[in-house]
């Protein structure tokens, strides 16, 4: 490697890793609430929380590595331009294309890691994360029924026990069951025993000598039903997940599973567009490293006057545009209005074309904003002449 290449890569590495940490932490905050709930209410240890984080990191890195490449290129070339080192390199015979070569080389390495996370490790670990979360929720459900405390261990079910002779026994039981909003009910019982089916994630509470209180058929009335024994079933999955989240989602499927499920959906007349869009996205998202490696250096030149901190803002803005295009294409593909492979490629095509345009402008030493203003003015003059 030439000295100039080593120098540019050395400048690139610190902002790249700083951006990687920053963006990954921002995405991780979405999971912090559930993990905090596990830690505080379920007694999950800190080491177990770290293990869960290690499971979801590959999926996050699939997105944050391209973002970090963009930020690293922006900050690197912004700094070089501010200190007039770009001018010095050009005076020494280096074209702007040549200066971006080390960034593209690093982008290729970043793309390889991103592809590994996107195609293999991310889906695999996402499934492991969900499985372990289920196991933790199930194994600790019995432990958290405390005496003389309104326990909200289960979703939309509050359990109060005057005494708990053992972890799965309760005396003086009061239960508020609001799982059916149209028919909330209160259950009072002298004694209760809870059992767990770990395989299905169901908790079974056997109540003895009690009564059920609920709304009556007439307005302002209520019904009281006495019982000698009554069984209450509670789904543990509902506490942490909603809808079909307890089942394997498309983000947890391997490439082979996505193809198989898409084929099965087509055979029964269902739409396979969402599955195929996810399939192609696994390949196109790693390409964003190259796209951002093209656009980043040129954007760094144009944002240099705002200082280094502007690199984060510009990087977030570019990635926001990329993400909106990606989601827009995904929605169109899901509705059958766009081919899945086109939807997956669309953000790379649009941002890639913009990046190449910026690269050409930077090599010709043309001011981007002046060119854009001239382009808009020319369009207005042409419209007026008509």
VENFEN-V778413 format. One record per run of one state. SS is the DSSP state (alpha for helix, beta for strand, coil for the rest). FROM is the first residue (numbers start at 1). TO is the last residue. If there is no record, write none. Layout:
ss->SS from->FROM to->TO
ss->SS from->FROM to->TO
This chain:
ss->coil from->1 to->2
ss->alpha from->3 to->41
ss->coil from->42 to->45
ss->alpha from->46 to->82
ss->coil from->83 to->84
ss->alpha from->85 to->91
ss->coil from->92 to->95
ss->alpha from->96 to->139
ss->coil from->140 to->146
ss->beta from->147 to->147
ss->coil from->148 to->150
ss->beta from->151 to->154
ss->coil from->155 to->156
ss->beta from->157 to->166
ss->coil from->167 to->168
ss->beta from->169 to->177
ss->coil from->178 to->180
ss->alpha from->181 to->183
ss->coil from->184 to->184
ss->beta from->185 to->197
ss->coil from->198 to->201
ss->beta from->202 to->215
ss->coil from->216 to->221
ss->beta from->222 to->235
ss->coil from->236 to->236
ss->alpha from->237 to->240
ss->coil from->241 to->249
ss->alpha from->250 to->252
ss->coil from->253 to->254
ss->alpha from->255 to->267
ss->coil from->268 to->272
ss->alpha from->273 to->302
ss->coil from->303 to->303
ss->alpha from->304 to->306
ss->coil from->307 to->309
ss->alpha from->310 to->334
ss->coil from->335 to->339
ss->alpha from->340 to->363
ss->coil from->364 to->367
ss->alpha from->368 to->385
ss->coil from->386 to->386
